[in-house]
Amino acid sequence: MQGQAQQQAYDRGITIFSPDGRLYQVEYAREAVKRGTASVGVRTAGGVVLAADKRSRSPLMEPSSVEKLHKADEHVGIASAGHVADARQLIDFARQRAQVNRLRYGEAIGIESLTKEVTDHIQQYTQVGGARPFGVALIVGGIENGEPRLFETDPSGTPYEWQALSIGANRADIRDYLEEHYTEDADLDGGIGLALSALAESNDEGLQPEGVGLATIDVESEQYTERSTDEIESYLSEHDLLSSDDEDAE
């Protein structure tokens, strides 16, 4: 009984390490991320592509109310997986830091600097009693000094830089697909095709335009652009990724 009580103490206390050096609440937060629908980020020579699975739980739900892709600044986009409410808090924080940087220094914030400010904020919630970690992971992509950058935030507060990555459900399968098909010299359209194809790995029935979010930040304009449903349908059709229901409707 005493051993079980000790285990529960490590389990419940966010500020207490277990004897084998683990923070259980952080690990549980990672599990919450795995339960979220998938998001994909791809870095190409022409810019950054963010794609997200935003399927509705009910046909009565407005697709526009499913928030998976967010504009943090003119040159920065963020995709999320996990608890949506937690994601909104972190994205509001990122937007605030981006605006503070513009007002204070008169220039756009760097993608790496912004990511590290967000992860510093996340990390504080792994050391404070009475709080819990953020149950969300983010993909932060954008243009910094003319170069595309792509980062991931973890519930522990650790930032990672990637060429291509996935967060959320079926991460391992999507990552294997990205590792097999990613090429460094791909252009922006090639990155869009790769991101959508990787996203389709988590959906055997194909993708529906209303159930996919797609955004790009290209090197030339350095502007975040969220693609319309018609554009997404065109890309899905081009890469033969449309669900059978959509093909029958046509």
KOLTILUM-311667 format. One record per atom (N, C-alpha, C): x, y, z; residue in one letter. Coordinates in steps of 0.02 Angstrom, whole numbers, padded with zeros to 5 digits, always signed. Example, Ala and Ser with C-alpha at 12.3 -4.5 7.8 and 13.67 -1.06 7.14 Angstrom:
% residues 2
+00660-00284+00390a
+00615-00225+00390a
+00660-00165+00390a
+00642-00112+00354s
+00684-00053+00357s
+00645+00002+00394s
***
This chain:
% residues 250
+00041-00060+00000m
+00000+00000+00000m
+00043+00063+00000m
+00100+00059+00036q
+00143+00118+00040q
+00173+00133-00028q
+00193+00081-00064g
+00222+00091-00131g
+00171+00121-00179g
+00108+00099-00174q
+00056+00127-00216q
+00044+00200-00201q
+00045+00219-00137a
+00036+00289-00118a
+00092+00332-00145a
+00154+00306-00143q
+00211+00344-00171q
+00202+00354-00246q
+00179+00301-00280q
+00169+00306-00352q
+00118+00360-00368q
+00063+00363-00329q
+00012+00413-00341q
+00039+00484-00328q
+00085+00490-00280a
+00115+00556-00266a
+00154+00581-00326a
+00194+00537-00357y
+00231+00557-00416y
+00184+00570-00474y
+00129+00533-00476d
+00081+00539-00530d
+00046+00607-00528d
+00027+00629-00469r
-00014+00689-00462r
+00026+00753-00456r
+00087+00749-00433g
+00126+00809-00422g
+00167+00829-00483g
+00150+00885-00513i
+00185+00907-00573i
+00257+00926-00558i
+00271+00947-00497t
+00338+00971-00480t
+00382+00915-00450t
+00357+00854-00448i
+00394+00800-00416i
+00419+00750-00468i
+00484+00738-00469f
+00511+00686-00512f
+00500+00618-00481f
+00486+00568-00523s
+00482+00499-00500s
+00554+00474-00490s
+00563+00417-00455p
+00632+00392-00445p
+00671+00379-00509p
+00634+00365-00565d
+00670+00354-00628d
+00674+00417-00671d
+00662+00476-00639g
+00673+00539-00673g
+00618+00562-00719g
+00557+00540-00709r
+00502+00557-00753r
+00453+00606-00720r
+00424+00649-00761l
+00369+00692-00739l
+00306+00665-00773l
+00266+00630-00734y
+00209+00595-00763y
+00159+00641-00796y
+00146+00700-00766q
+00097+00745-00794q
+00117+00770-00863q
+00182+00779-00874v
+00206+00799-00941v
+00194+00743-00991v
+00206+00681-00969e
+00194+00624-01013e
+00120+00617-01029e
+00078+00631-00980y
+00006+00628-00993y
-00015+00683-01042y
+00017+00741-01037a
+00003+00795-01085a
+00021+00774-01156a
+00077+00737-01163r
+00095+00712-01229r
+00043+00663-01256r
+00014+00624-01211e
-00040+00578-01232e
-00101+00617-01256e
-00115+00674-01224a
-00170+00716-01246a
-00158+00741-01318a
-00095+00757-01333v
-00077+00779-01401v
-00090+00723-01451v
-00072+00662-01433k
-00082+00605-01479k
-00155+00593-01494k
-00200+00614-01449r
-00272+00604-01460r
-00301+00657-01507r
-00263+00710-01519g
-00288+00762-01564g
-00278+00743-01637g
-00319+00772-01681t
-00312+00757-01752t
-00245+00784-01778t
-00220+00754-01832a
-00152+00767-01855a
-00144+00836-01887a
-00085+00864-01878s
-00063+00924-01914s
+00006+00909-01942s
+00021+00938-02001v
+00083+00925-02036v
+00116+00991-02056v
+00182+00993-02050g
+00220+01051-02073g
+00275+01029-02120g
+00285+01065-02174v
+00338+01049-02223v
+00375+01112-02241v
+00442+01109-02237r
+00484+01166-02257r
+00513+01153-02326r
+00504+01200-02371t
+00531+01193-02439t
+00573+01255-02455t
+00607+01252-02512a
+00647+01310-02533a
+00603+01370-02546a
+00539+01358-02565g
+00495+01413-02582g
+00454+01439-02524g
+00457+01406-02467g
+00418+01428-02409g
+00397+01371-02365g
+00350+01384-02320v
+00326+01336-02271v
+00254+01318-02285v
+00237+01254-02278v
+00169+01230-02288v
+00144+01201-02221v
+00084+01221-02201l
+00051+01193-02142l
-00015+01162-02165l
-00027+01100-02145a
-00089+01066-02162a
-00117+01033-02099a
-00183+01030-02094a
-00214+01002-02034a
-00277+00964-02051a
-00287+00910-02015d
-00349+00872-02019d
-00401+00906-01974d
-00452+00936-02003k
-00502+00972-01964k
-00572+00944-01976k
-00575+00877-01979r
-00640+00844-01988r
-00687+00861-01930r
-00750+00875-01946s
-00800+00890-01896s
-00826+00825-01865s
-00844+00829-01801r
-00872+00771-01767r
-00944+00759-01785r
-00976+00809-01815s
-01047+00803-01834s
-01058+00843-01898s
-01102+00819-01942p
-01118+00858-02003p
-01154+00923-01987p
-01178+00930-01925l
-01212+00992-01906l
-01163+01047-01884l
-01100+01028-01874m
-01051+01077-01851m
-01024+01118-01910m
-01017+01183-01899e
-00989+01227-01950e
-00914+01212-01957e
-00891+01193-02017p
-00819+01177-02026p
-00773+01235-02007p
-00797+01298-02017s
-00754+01356-02002s
-00741+01364-01927s
-00780+01330-01885s
-00771+01337-01812s
-00718+01290-01785s
-00692+01245-01827v
-00639+01199-01806v
-00572+01234-01816v
-00540+01252-01761e
-00479+01293-01764e
-00416+01249-01759e
-00381+01244-01814k
-00318+01205-01815k
-00259+01246-01842k
-00273+01295-01885l
-00221+01337-01914l
-00233+01409-01892l
-00178+01444-01876h
-00184+01511-01848h
-00130+01556-01876h
-00148+01618-01887k
-00099+01669-01908k
-00073+01704-01845k
-00009+01697-01831a
+00021+01729-01772a
+00047+01798-01788a
+00072+01808-01848d
+00095+01873-01873d
+00093+01869-01949d
+00111+01923-01982e
+00107+01924-02055e
+00149+01867-02086e
+00204+01850-02053h
+00251+01801-02082h
+00254+01736-02043h
+00207+01725-01997v
+00209+01666-01954v
+00141+01632-01952v
+00142+01566-01961g
+00082+01526-01953g
+00093+01472-01901g
+00040+01451-01868i
+00044+01400-01816i
-00010+01348-01827i
+00009+01284-01824a
-00039+01228-01825a
-00036+01194-01757a
-00093+01166-01735s
-00095+01137-01668s
-00123+01066-01670s
-00109+01029-01617a
-00139+00962-01605a
-00144+00953-01530a
-00202+00931-01507g
-00213+00923-01435g
-00274+00963-01413g
-00271+00989-01351h
-00327+01027-01324h
-00331+01095-01358h
-00387+01109-01391v
-00395+01171-01429v
-00391+01231-01383v
-00421+01227-01324a
-00421+01284-01278a
-00349+01301-01257a
-00308+01251-01245d
-00238+01263-01228d
-00202+01295-01286d
-00217+01271-01346a
-00184+01299-01406a
-00201+01373-01414a
-00264+01391-01401r
-00284+01461-01409r
-00246+01506-01360r
-00236+01482-01300q
-00198+01522-01251q
-00126+01534-01274q
-00095+01482-01301l
-00025+01488-01323l
-00020+01531-01386l
-00069+01526-01431i
-00068+01565-01492i
-00080+01639-01476i
-00124+01653-01429d
-00133+01723-01407d
-00069+01750-01377d
-00033+01708-01339f
+00031+01728-01310f
+00081+01743-01366f
+00084+01699-01417a
+00130+01708-01473a
+00114+01773-01511a
+00050+01786-01522r
+00031+01847-01558r
+00052+01909-01518r
+00043+01906-01453q
+00062+01962-01411q
+00138+01974-01414q
+00177+01921-01411r
+00250+01929-01413r
+00273+01956-01481r
+00239+01934-01535a
+00256+01958-01601a
+00242+02033-01607a
+00186+02056-01579q
+00169+02127-01582q
+00215+02169-01538q
+00232+02143-01480v
+00279+02178-01435v
+00345+02189-01471v
+00368+02138-01507n
+00432+02143-01543n
+00428+02197-01597n
+00372+02200-01632r
+00364+02252-01685r
+00364+02322-01655r
+00329+02330-01598l
+00326+02396-01567l
+00392+02416-01536l
+00427+02368-01507r
+00488+02384-01471r
+00548+02394-01517r
+00552+02351-01568y
+00612+02352-01612y
+00597+02373-01683y
+00533+02381-01701g
+00515+02403-01768g
+00529+02352-01821g
+00529+02288-01804e
+00542+02236-01853e
+00504+02172-01834e
+00496+02128-01883a
+00461+02065-01871a
+00503+02019-01827a
+00470+01982-01783i
+00505+01937-01738i
+00531+01877-01776i
+00589+01851-01756g
+00616+01791-01786g
+00576+01729-01767g
+00573+01680-01811i
+00534+01620-01798i
+00563+01581-01740i
+00629+01576-01738e
+00662+01540-01682e
+00651+01576-01616e
+00657+01643-01617s
+00647+01682-01555s
+00576+01675-01530s
+00527+01677-01575l
+00457+01671-01556l
+00444+01602-01526l
+00470+01550-01559t
+00460+01482-01534t
+00489+01474-01465t
+00548+01501-01453k
+00579+01493-01388k
+00543+01533-01334k
+00514+01590-01352e
+00474+01627-01303e
+00412+01586-01284e
+00381+01554-01333v
+00322+01512-01318v
+00343+01451-01276v
+00398+01419-01293t
+00418+01360-01255t
+00442+01379-01184t
+00471+01438-01176d
+00488+01460-01108d
+00425+01468-01066d
+00372+01494-01098h
+00308+01501-01063h
+00279+01432-01046h
+00284+01385-01092i
+00259+01317-01080i
+00298+01285-01023i
+00363+01294-01024q
+00406+01261-00974q
+00390+01284-00903q
+00370+01346-00894q
+00353+01371-00827q
+00297+01329-00796q
+00253+01302-00837y
+00197+01263-00811y
+00216+01191-00794y
+00280+01174-00801t
+00304+01109-00777t
+00340+01116-00710t
+00344+01178-00683q
+00381+01189-00621q
+00338+01222-00566q
+00276+01238-00582v
+00234+01275-00535v
+00181+01228-00507v
+00178+01223-00441g
+00125+01183-00410g
+00057+01215-00419g
+00005+01174-00423g
-00063+01200-00431g
-00081+01215-00503g
-00037+01202-00550a
-00051+01211-00621a
-00037+01146-00657a
-00058+01141-00719r
-00045+01081-00758r
-00010+01102-00822r
+00025+01055-00854p
+00057+01071-00919p
+00005+01084-00973p
+00026+01118-01025f
-00018+01128-01083f
-00024+01062-01121f
-00086+01040-01133g
-00097+00978-01168g
-00101+00988-01243g
-00051+01020-01271v
-00052+01036-01343v
+00019+01040-01369v
+00028+01023-01432a
+00091+01034-01467a
+00077+01081-01525a
+00126+01122-01543l
+00118+01170-01597l
+00171+01160-01650l
+00152+01174-01712i
+00200+01181-01767i
+00204+01255-01783i
+00262+01285-01777v
+00272+01356-01790v
+00315+01363-01853v
+00286+01393-01905g
+00323+01400-01968g
+00319+01470-01993g
+00372+01491-02029g
+00372+01558-02057g
+00437+01574-02092g
+00445+01637-02109i
+00505+01660-02145i
+00545+01706-02100i
+00610+01691-02094e
+00656+01730-02052e
+00717+01749-02094e
+00726+01814-02105n
+00782+01838-02146n
+00784+01805-02215n
+00724+01797-02244g
+00720+01768-02311g
+00725+01693-02314g
+00731+01660-02256e
+00737+01588-02255e
+00677+01556-02219e
+00650+01502-02246p
+00595+01468-02212p
+00620+01430-02151p
+00583+01434-02096r
+00599+01398-02034r
+00538+01361-02009r
+00549+01304-01978l
+00494+01262-01955l
+00512+01231-01888l
+00470+01243-01836f
+00484+01220-01769f
+00424+01183-01739f
+00439+01141-01690e
+00388+01107-01651e
+00396+01126-01577e
+00340+01135-01542t
+00343+01143-01470t
+00314+01080-01437t
+00343+01062-01381d
+00325+01001-01345d
+00295+01022-01278d
+00249+00982-01248p
+00220+01000-01182p
+00272+01008-01127p
+00332+00982-01137s
+00385+00992-01087s
+00415+01061-01092s
+00405+01096-01148g
+00435+01162-01158g
+00499+01159-01198g
+00508+01105-01237t
+00568+01098-01278t
+00553+01114-01351t
+00592+01158-01383p
+00582+01172-01454p
+00626+01126-01497p
+00599+01106-01554y
+00637+01067-01602y
+00629+01098-01671y
+00683+01099-01711e
+00677+01123-01780e
+00676+01064-01827e
+00632+01067-01878w
+00622+01012-01924w
+00623+01037-01996w
+00635+00989-02042q
+00623+01001-02113q
+00551+00983-02130q
+00525+00931-02099a
+00455+00911-02106a
+00436+00871-02044a
+00375+00881-02020l
+00354+00847-01959l
+00279+00840-01956l
+00257+00798-01909s
+00186+00788-01895s
+00176+00787-01820s
+00119+00812-01798i
+00099+00808-01728i
+00027+00782-01725i
+00009+00752-01669g
-00059+00727-01662g
-00064+00653-01677g
-00124+00632-01697a
-00138+00561-01708a
-00096+00533-01766a
-00077+00470-01760n
-00039+00434-01812n
+00026+00468-01830n
+00057+00499-01780r
+00118+00536-01794r
+00173+00492-01823r
+00181+00432-01797a
+00235+00388-01819a
+00226+00370-01893a
+00165+00352-01913d
+00153+00332-01982d
+00164+00391-02030d
+00140+00450-02010i
+00148+00508-02053i
+00222+00528-02057i
+00258+00523-02002r
+00329+00540-02002r
+00368+00493-02048r
+00350+00428-02046d
+00383+00380-02090d
+00371+00399-02163d
+00310+00420-02179y
+00294+00441-02248y
+00335+00502-02268y
+00340+00551-02222l
+00379+00611-02237l
+00452+00595-02247l
+00480+00552-02204e
+00550+00533-02211e
+00565+00500-02278e
+00516+00462-02303e
+00526+00426-02366e
+00519+00470-02426e
+00475+00521-02423h
+00459+00560-02483h
+00485+00632-02482h
+00512+00656-02426y
+00535+00725-02423y
+00598+00736-02464y
+00600+00791-02501t
+00661+00811-02537t
+00674+00885-02523t
+00736+00902-02511e
+00753+00970-02491e
+00742+01021-02547e
+00746+00999-02610d
+00741+01047-02665d
+00670+01055-02691d
+00620+01031-02654a
+00551+01038-02676a
+00529+01111-02674a
+00484+01130-02721d
+00456+01197-02720d
+00394+01198-02676d
+00361+01256-02672l
+00304+01263-02627l
+00246+01217-02647l
+00233+01211-02712d
+00180+01166-02735d
+00197+01093-02718d
+00261+01076-02724g
+00282+01008-02704g
+00273+00996-02630g
+00285+01048-02590g
+00275+01043-02518g
+00201+01034-02501g
+00157+01069-02537i
+00085+01062-02526i
+00063+00991-02541i
+00087+00964-02598g
+00070+00896-02616g
+00094+00846-02564g
+00155+00856-02539l
+00182+00810-02488l
+00143+00815-02423l
+00126+00876-02401a
+00090+00884-02339a
+00021+00852-02342a
-00015+00862-02398l
-00081+00832-02405l
-00077+00756-02411l
-00027+00732-02448s
-00019+00659-02455s
-00003+00627-02387s
+00038+00661-02348a
+00055+00635-02281a
-00006+00635-02236a
-00046+00688-02242l
-00108+00692-02202l
-00156+00636-02221l
-00157+00618-02284a
-00201+00564-02307a
-00181+00496-02279a
-00118+00490-02255e
-00095+00428-02224e
-00136+00410-02163e
-00165+00461-02130s
-00205+00448-02070s
-00279+00440-02085s
-00296+00439-02151n
-00366+00433-02171n
-00369+00389-02233n
-00387+00326-02223d
-00388+00278-02278d
-00440+00294-02331d
-00492+00332-02312e
-00547+00346-02358e
-00535+00408-02401e
-00476+00438-02396g
-00463+00499-02433g
-00483+00560-02393g
-00473+00619-02422l
-00485+00682-02387l
-00543+00720-02419l
-00579+00756-02379q
-00631+00801-02402q
-00606+00873-02396q
-00619+00916-02444p
-00593+00985-02441p
-00615+01022-02378p
-00677+01010-02356e
-00702+01044-02296e
-00668+01019-02233e
-00639+00960-02236g
-00607+00931-02177g
-00532+00940-02174g
-00505+00984-02217v
-00433+00996-02220v
-00419+01071-02214v
-00370+01088-02173g
-00346+01157-02170g
-00278+01161-02204g
-00267+01213-02242l
-00204+01220-02279l
-00183+01293-02280l
-00120+01306-02261a
-00094+01374-02261a
-00021+01373-02283a
+00001+01427-02314t
+00070+01432-02337t
+00099+01500-02318t
+00164+01501-02309i
+00201+01564-02301i
+00258+01560-02351i
+00253+01597-02406d
+00304+01591-02459d
+00360+01641-02449d
+00418+01624-02476v
+00479+01664-02466v
+00474+01732-02499v
+00442+01736-02557e
+00439+01799-02595e
+00399+01852-02559e
+00338+01836-02540s
+00295+01886-02508s
+00303+01889-02433s
+00327+01834-02403e
+00332+01826-02330e
+00264+01839-02297e
+00211+01816-02328q
+00144+01826-02304q
+00110+01759-02290q
+00077+01755-02232y
+00037+01697-02215y
-00027+01698-02257y
-00041+01643-02292t
-00100+01638-02335t
-00136+01573-02320t
-00199+01578-02299e
-00239+01519-02287e
-00279+01504-02351e
-00274+01442-02375r
-00304+01424-02439r
-00379+01410-02431r
-00417+01427-02483s
-00489+01419-02483s
-00507+01345-02495s
-00570+01329-02482t
-00594+01261-02493t
-00588+01241-02566t
-00601+01287-02612d
-00596+01272-02684d
-00523+01257-02703d
-00476+01295-02675e
-00406+01282-02689e
-00384+01215-02662e
-00408+01199-02601i
-00390+01135-02571i
-00419+01078-02612i
-00480+01085-02636e
-00510+01033-02678e
-00470+01023-02741e
-00445+01077-02770s
-00404+01072-02830s
-00340+01034-02817s
-00307+01049-02760y
-00245+01014-02743y
-00259+00940-02730y
-00313+00925-02694l
-00330+00855-02679l
-00345+00816-02742l
-00381+00848-02788s
-00397+00816-02851s
-00334+00804-02892s
-00289+00853-02892e
-00226+00847-02930e
-00184+00789-02906e
-00185+00776-02840h
-00143+00722-02812h
-00184+00659-02797h
-00245+00656-02824d
-00287+00597-02817d
-00298+00578-02744d
-00315+00628-02703l
-00324+00618-02631l
-00396+00630-02609l
-00441+00647-02655l
-00510+00660-02637l
-00544+00596-02612l
-00587+00603-02562s
-00623+00545-02537s
-00671+00520-02590s
-00690+00457-02584s
-00735+00426-02632s
-00802+00462-02635s
-00825+00490-02577d
-00889+00526-02575d
-00887+00587-02620d
-00831+00624-02618d
-00825+00684-02659d
-00822+00666-02733d
-00787+00610-02750e
-00781+00589-02819e
-00849+00569-02847e
-00889+00535-02805d
-00956+00514-02827d
-01000+00575-02839d
-00991+00627-02797a
-01032+00688-02804a
-01017+00723-02869a
-00955+00719-02892e
-00936+00752-02954e
-00967+00716-03014e
***
